[in-house]
Amino acid sequence: MSQVKPPPLPAKTSPNPELPVTASGDTAWDRTRVCSDASNTAEGGIHDDLSPEERQELESIRRRKQELLQDIQRLKGEIAEVTNEIDNLGITDERKSMQRNKQVFMGCKKFNMDPKKGIRFLIDSGLLKNTKTGEEDFNLEVLQAFVELHEFTDLNLVQALRQFLWSFRLPGEAQKIDRMMEAFAQRYCHCNPGVFQHSDTCYVLSFAVIMLNTSLHNPNVKDKPSHQRFTTMNRGINDGGDLPEDLLRNLYESIKNEPFKIPEDDGNDLTHTFFNPDREGWLLKLGGRVKTWKRRWFILTDNCLYYFEYTTDKEPRGIIPLENLSIREVDDSKKPNCFELFIPDHRDQVIKACKTEADGRVVEGNHTFYRISAPTAEEKEEWITSIKKAISRDPFYEMVAARKKKVSALTSP
């Protein structure tokens, strides 16, 4: 008797046609439902062990968690927006600064060609305020502001005059010269209190020095004044008293050895060459062979450090390219606020630089490091920051230096 087979079961179908049926006949929908049921069962089991107060606290913690996550996402978005604004602000400020420097330079050129047009350009550009004072008062304010740009501290009178007279061309009118020299005398006495009894003394002596310069160095003047005559001419000018004879002798010898230099309109003076430097000011520099400290006027521009004996000098006494150099703070037993320029990893190597000798020859420098002292700790930090920004790197130079060192080591006994 044959067995009767039961009819086949109908094929299992998924409530969702997009979920396929597996080989065992289960659908993905079935597995999803089972996992969900298991999760709910487990969660329910956990909740079953909690009191109503604990369940309420758990729900509160979950809500707080979601709120914190939302706050974190919101803060991330705000931080990103602020960072983007700061980056854009830096670019904008840099562009504004470059544009302003261009406008100042253009205004200076226009002023040198026509003062009224130059002033109008600076006012229209927003670099000057259009005051209602008269033209005479305005001119005096400009003169006063110009004189205050000069720093005469610790300079003798001839050094200060050299700096002052180099910064502009003396006008031909006697009244204008008188006003400019009066402003100079007041500024010099302000920077060097106690040198003269009164600014009138400085005023009279300044004119005497200028006249001495003309008498000693004008070929048309045959009768050259002596030191004794110069001293006699300036007796009693210090508020009724005499000036120290050593002071007058030093002034006389300084003018006799080197006449005043008059600026030329050849475009090579410092106003054009070193316009808008990164930084400038007086610093003390330690000598290379002779370890003495000398006061020099430093100008930082175009990734180079230039130094001059006076601010009036047309040519620098030395040039230090900042390529492949490093800078660091150092302690010195004789001078405060010191820092050094040096070549990293090659401390015995001479720094690539040049200087001008007393006879005018330009020679290579012989410094393995440049030690410099600033007047204050604040200025030291400012110089270090500015120089760090100006230092450039050239890997080719470092490769050549390393090769030279290797060859020197191989050839040495």
Secondary structure as GFF3:
##gff-version 3
##sequence-region A 1 413
A	DSSP	alpha_helix	28	48	.	.	.	ID=ss1
A	DSSP	alpha_helix	52	113	.	.	.	ID=ss2
A	DSSP	alpha_helix	115	124	.	.	.	ID=ss3
A	DSSP	alpha_helix	135	148	.	.	.	ID=ss4
A	DSSP	alpha_helix	157	166	.	.	.	ID=ss5
A	DSSP	alpha_helix	174	191	.	.	.	ID=ss6
A	DSSP	alpha_helix	199	217	.	.	.	ID=ss7
A	DSSP	alpha_helix	227	233	.	.	.	ID=ss8
A	DSSP	alpha_helix	245	257	.	.	.	ID=ss9
A	DSSP	alpha_helix	270	273	.	.	.	ID=ss10
A	DSSP	beta_strand	279	286	.	.	.	ID=ss11
A	DSSP	beta_strand	293	301	.	.	.	ID=ss12
A	DSSP	beta_strand	304	308	.	.	.	ID=ss13
A	DSSP	beta_strand	318	321	.	.	.	ID=ss14
A	DSSP	beta_strand	326	330	.	.	.	ID=ss15
A	DSSP	beta_strand	338	342	.	.	.	ID=ss16
A	DSSP	beta_strand	354	356	.	.	.	ID=ss17
A	DSSP	beta_strand	362	364	.	.	.	ID=ss18
A	DSSP	beta_strand	369	373	.	.	.	ID=ss19
A	DSSP	alpha_helix	377	390	.	.	.	ID=ss20
A	DSSP	alpha_helix	395	411	.	.	.	ID=ss21
###
